[in-house]
Every structure is written in structure tokens, then in C-alpha cells.
Amino acid sequence: MRWNTREDWPRQAREAITGLETRNITLPTAVADALAVLDRIEATKPAAPDPTAIRRAIIDGANVDTLNALLLADAVTGKFNVEWTQAKVDSAGAVLAAILAAADTLLPALTELAETCIEKLVSVAALDCARLEDLVKAGRTTDAELLANVDVIAAELSGHYDYRDQFLTRGGSPSLAIGGWNASRWRDPVAAQHHVKGSSPVDVYLSGLRASVPLWFPTPAEAVEVAQAVADGEAARAALVKAEQHGVGSIAI
């Protein structure tokens, strides 16, 4: 996870929780506990003071104790608002930290959802650009339904990838790239570099699958392991080419 400025933590925390709830993924106990604190704090947002309360009290002839109480409340309102805001930010940060700490618990459920999307996209790619109307006429209702919903399926898969990268990966998506190689979506990033193309998620996914480049949904650690192996291999090849070029034209004595 790469956290933005502190002020953005409440929005991110709500986005992260909504992402789990809409996927029907059960909140781990630590996440639920941290969320309960955030909910409680947000439910006690301080009310804005009446800007004319003091003057009205003076006009109405309020006693000194009443005026002092109003003056004290007005004087501390700004400080209270600041501290309440920071308490909300801190509690939102605790929600994000709890989600990241529960990555090993949350990833299996997210992986199951992603792999279902991948299976559907593989099936669509195997249709070899068949037309929807032809599938319907042929009575291939399952294939027709997949093709009709392929944009939604691709968007769902992208959402699963984005959730993993944003909330369940320490350091966020940049941490998954090693030496310019990223295996967090395509198991073979070298082949993906040559065959994957398109301006929309569905075009990108289908172009790779039709070129036999496998999609997968690895854990961050698995993605880094593959990317590191590719980076090491490319570095070794580059060193070999450099050594061979250095030997060209040399004279043995």
C-alpha cells in the first residue's frame, strides 16, 4: 500500500472497506474493530457553534456565568475541531493498516473472484472473435452471455488487481516492478511486452490471451519473485551480449 497525504486517509479507508463489502468478503476482526472506532468518531462530529450566540446573550442580559460559558465554548471550538479531525485521520489510518496487516487473510477470497474473471476471459478469447448474433443463432447461450458481458468481466478483474495493489501490497503497485518488469498480471512479462496491446481493459486482456500469454492473480510476493527472475535473466543476457561485443575486433597475441 502506498498511502497518500494523511488528509486522504479517511477517503481511502472508506474506499477500502466498501471494496471488501461489495465483494462480500468478511472483514477480519482487527479490521472490523478499527472500523468501529472510525464509525464512532465520525458519528460524533462537533456541531458548528452559533456565531451570534454571544451577542444575543449580551442583548438578552445573560449573567456573567452564562457569558463566560459561551465565551469558553467559542474559544475552544477551533482546537476541538482540529483534534477531532486528526482523531478521524488517525483512526482511518488504523483501518488501512489493519487491512494491509490482514492481506494474507483477504487475498484468498480476492484471488478466487479474480480467477473466476480470468476463466471467463479465457473462454471469450477462445471464441476467436465470434459474433454475438452468431452464437445466439447457434444456441450457444453460455458463450453468448460471456461475450455480451465481457466488458464488465474485464472491468471487474481490473478492479480486483487494483484493490490488491492499492490496499494489500506494501509499497503499492510500484513495489511489484523489478528492473522495469512486472508480473503482477501476466505470468510471462516478456511475452506480454511483445503481444499485449489495447486501449481498454478488455482489449488488453484478450490480446494477451489470444497470443497465449497467461493471465494470473499472484500474491505480491509471487509477482515479485517472477519479476526478479525475469530481471536477473535479462541482466545476464545483456552482460553476455556486452562481453561478446567487447571481444569483436580484438587481436589475440
Contacts in CASP RR format, 6 or more apart in sequence:
PFRMAT RR
TARGET T0000
AUTHOR 0000-0000-0000
METHOD contacts of the structure
MODEL  1
MRWNTREDWPRQAREAITGLETRNITLPTAVADALAVLDRIEATKPAAPD
PTAIRRAIIDGANVDTLNALLLADAVTGKFNVEWTQAKVDSAGAVLAAIL
AAADTLLPALTELAETCIEKLVSVAALDCARLEDLVKAGRTTDAELLANV
DVIAAELSGHYDYRDQFLTRGGSPSLAIGGWNASRWRDPVAAQHHVKGSS
PVDVYLSGLRASVPLWFPTPAEAVEVAQAVADGEAARAALVKAEQHGVGS
IAI
1 96 0 8 1.000
1 99 0 8 1.000
1 100 0 8 1.000
1 166 0 8 1.000
1 167 0 8 1.000
1 168 0 8 1.000
1 169 0 8 1.000
1 170 0 8 1.000
1 171 0 8 1.000
1 172 0 8 1.000
2 166 0 8 1.000
2 171 0 8 1.000
2 172 0 8 1.000
2 173 0 8 1.000
2 174 0 8 1.000
3 9 0 8 1.000
3 12 0 8 1.000
3 93 0 8 1.000
3 96 0 8 1.000
4 12 0 8 1.000
6 89 0 8 1.000
7 89 0 8 1.000
9 89 0 8 1.000
9 92 0 8 1.000
9 93 0 8 1.000
9 96 0 8 1.000
10 38 0 8 1.000
10 42 0 8 1.000
10 88 0 8 1.000
10 89 0 8 1.000
10 92 0 8 1.000
12 92 0 8 1.000
12 96 0 8 1.000
13 35 0 8 1.000
13 38 0 8 1.000
13 92 0 8 1.000
13 93 0 8 1.000
13 95 0 8 1.000
13 96 0 8 1.000
14 92 0 8 1.000
16 95 0 8 1.000
16 96 0 8 1.000
16 99 0 8 1.000
16 163 0 8 1.000
16 166 0 8 1.000
16 167 0 8 1.000
17 27 0 8 1.000
17 31 0 8 1.000
17 35 0 8 1.000
17 95 0 8 1.000
19 25 0 8 1.000
19 163 0 8 1.000
20 27 0 8 1.000
20 31 0 8 1.000
20 99 0 8 1.000
20 106 0 8 1.000
21 27 0 8 1.000
23 109 0 8 1.000
23 110 0 8 1.000
23 113 0 8 1.000
25 106 0 8 1.000
25 109 0 8 1.000
25 110 0 8 1.000
26 109 0 8 1.000
27 35 0 8 1.000
28 98 0 8 1.000
28 102 0 8 1.000
28 105 0 8 1.000
28 106 0 8 1.000
30 98 0 8 1.000
30 101 0 8 1.000
30 102 0 8 1.000
31 95 0 8 1.000
31 98 0 8 1.000
31 99 0 8 1.000
31 102 0 8 1.000
33 98 0 8 1.000
34 91 0 8 1.000
34 94 0 8 1.000
34 95 0 8 1.000
34 97 0 8 1.000
34 98 0 8 1.000
35 95 0 8 1.000
37 91 0 8 1.000
37 94 0 8 1.000
38 88 0 8 1.000
38 91 0 8 1.000
38 92 0 8 1.000
38 94 0 8 1.000
38 95 0 8 1.000
41 84 0 8 1.000
41 87 0 8 1.000
41 88 0 8 1.000
41 91 0 8 1.000
42 88 0 8 1.000
44 84 0 8 1.000
45 84 0 8 1.000
46 77 0 8 1.000
46 80 0 8 1.000
46 81 0 8 1.000
46 84 0 8 1.000
49 73 0 8 1.000
49 74 0 8 1.000
49 77 0 8 1.000
53 70 0 8 1.000
53 74 0 8 1.000
54 67 0 8 1.000
54 70 0 8 1.000
54 71 0 8 1.000
54 74 0 8 1.000
57 66 0 8 1.000
57 67 0 8 1.000
57 70 0 8 1.000
58 67 0 8 1.000
62 70 0 8 1.000
96 167 0 8 1.000
99 106 0 8 1.000
99 167 0 8 1.000
99 168 0 8 1.000
100 167 0 8 1.000
100 168 0 8 1.000
100 170 0 8 1.000
103 168 0 8 1.000
103 169 0 8 1.000
103 220 0 8 1.000
106 168 0 8 1.000
107 164 0 8 1.000
107 168 0 8 1.000
107 219 0 8 1.000
110 160 0 8 1.000
110 163 0 8 1.000
110 164 0 8 1.000
110 168 0 8 1.000
110 217 0 8 1.000
111 217 0 8 1.000
111 219 0 8 1.000
113 156 0 8 1.000
113 160 0 8 1.000
114 157 0 8 1.000
114 160 0 8 1.000
114 161 0 8 1.000
114 217 0 8 1.000
115 217 0 8 1.000
117 153 0 8 1.000
117 154 0 8 1.000
117 156 0 8 1.000
117 157 0 8 1.000
117 160 0 8 1.000
118 157 0 8 1.000
118 215 0 8 1.000
118 216 0 8 1.000
118 217 0 8 1.000
120 146 0 8 1.000
120 150 0 8 1.000
120 153 0 8 1.000
121 150 0 8 1.000
121 153 0 8 1.000
121 154 0 8 1.000
121 157 0 8 1.000
121 205 0 8 1.000
121 206 0 8 1.000
121 209 0 8 1.000
121 215 0 8 1.000
122 209 0 8 1.000
122 215 0 8 1.000
123 143 0 8 1.000
123 146 0 8 1.000
124 146 0 8 1.000
124 147 0 8 1.000
124 150 0 8 1.000
124 153 0 8 1.000
124 206 0 8 1.000
125 205 0 8 1.000
125 206 0 8 1.000
125 208 0 8 1.000
125 209 0 8 1.000
125 210 0 8 1.000
127 135 0 8 1.000
127 143 0 8 1.000
127 146 0 8 1.000
127 147 0 8 1.000
128 210 0 8 1.000
130 143 0 8 1.000
130 147 0 8 1.000
132 144 0 8 1.000
132 147 0 8 1.000
132 148 0 8 1.000
135 141 0 8 1.000
135 143 0 8 1.000
135 144 0 8 1.000
135 147 0 8 1.000
136 144 0 8 1.000
146 153 0 8 1.000
150 202 0 8 1.000
150 206 0 8 1.000
151 200 0 8 1.000
151 201 0 8 1.000
151 202 0 8 1.000
153 202 0 8 1.000
154 200 0 8 1.000
154 201 0 8 1.000
154 202 0 8 1.000
154 204 0 8 1.000
154 205 0 8 1.000
155 201 0 8 1.000
155 202 0 8 1.000
157 201 0 8 1.000
157 205 0 8 1.000
157 215 0 8 1.000
158 201 0 8 1.000
160 217 0 8 1.000
161 184 0 8 1.000
161 185 0 8 1.000
161 217 0 8 1.000
164 184 0 8 1.000
164 217 0 8 1.000
164 220 0 8 1.000
165 172 0 8 1.000
165 173 0 8 1.000
165 176 0 8 1.000
165 184 0 8 1.000
166 172 0 8 1.000
166 173 0 8 1.000
168 220 0 8 1.000
169 175 0 8 1.000
169 176 0 8 1.000
169 220 0 8 1.000
170 220 0 8 1.000
173 184 0 8 1.000
175 220 0 8 1.000
175 224 0 8 1.000
176 182 0 8 1.000
176 183 0 8 1.000
176 184 0 8 1.000
176 220 0 8 1.000
176 223 0 8 1.000
176 224 0 8 1.000
176 227 0 8 1.000
177 227 0 8 1.000
178 224 0 8 1.000
178 227 0 8 1.000
178 228 0 8 1.000
178 230 0 8 1.000
178 231 0 8 1.000
179 227 0 8 1.000
179 231 0 8 1.000
180 227 0 8 1.000
180 231 0 8 1.000
181 189 0 8 1.000
181 190 0 8 1.000
181 227 0 8 1.000
181 230 0 8 1.000
181 231 0 8 1.000
181 234 0 8 1.000
182 189 0 8 1.000
182 223 0 8 1.000
182 227 0 8 1.000
183 189 0 8 1.000
183 218 0 8 1.000
183 223 0 8 1.000
183 224 0 8 1.000
183 226 0 8 1.000
183 227 0 8 1.000
183 230 0 8 1.000
184 218 0 8 1.000
184 220 0 8 1.000
184 223 0 8 1.000
184 227 0 8 1.000
185 192 0 8 1.000
185 215 0 8 1.000
185 216 0 8 1.000
186 192 0 8 1.000
186 196 0 8 1.000
186 208 0 8 1.000
186 213 0 8 1.000
186 214 0 8 1.000
186 215 0 8 1.000
186 216 0 8 1.000
187 213 0 8 1.000
187 214 0 8 1.000
187 215 0 8 1.000
187 216 0 8 1.000
187 218 0 8 1.000
187 226 0 8 1.000
188 213 0 8 1.000
188 214 0 8 1.000
189 226 0 8 1.000
189 227 0 8 1.000
189 230 0 8 1.000
190 230 0 8 1.000
190 234 0 8 1.000
191 211 0 8 1.000
191 212 0 8 1.000
191 213 0 8 1.000
192 208 0 8 1.000
192 213 0 8 1.000
195 207 0 8 1.000
195 208 0 8 1.000
195 211 0 8 1.000
195 213 0 8 1.000
196 204 0 8 1.000
196 207 0 8 1.000
196 208 0 8 1.000
196 211 0 8 1.000
196 213 0 8 1.000
197 203 0 8 1.000
197 204 0 8 1.000
197 207 0 8 1.000
198 204 0 8 1.000
198 207 0 8 1.000
205 215 0 8 1.000
208 215 0 8 1.000
209 215 0 8 1.000
218 226 0 8 1.000
END
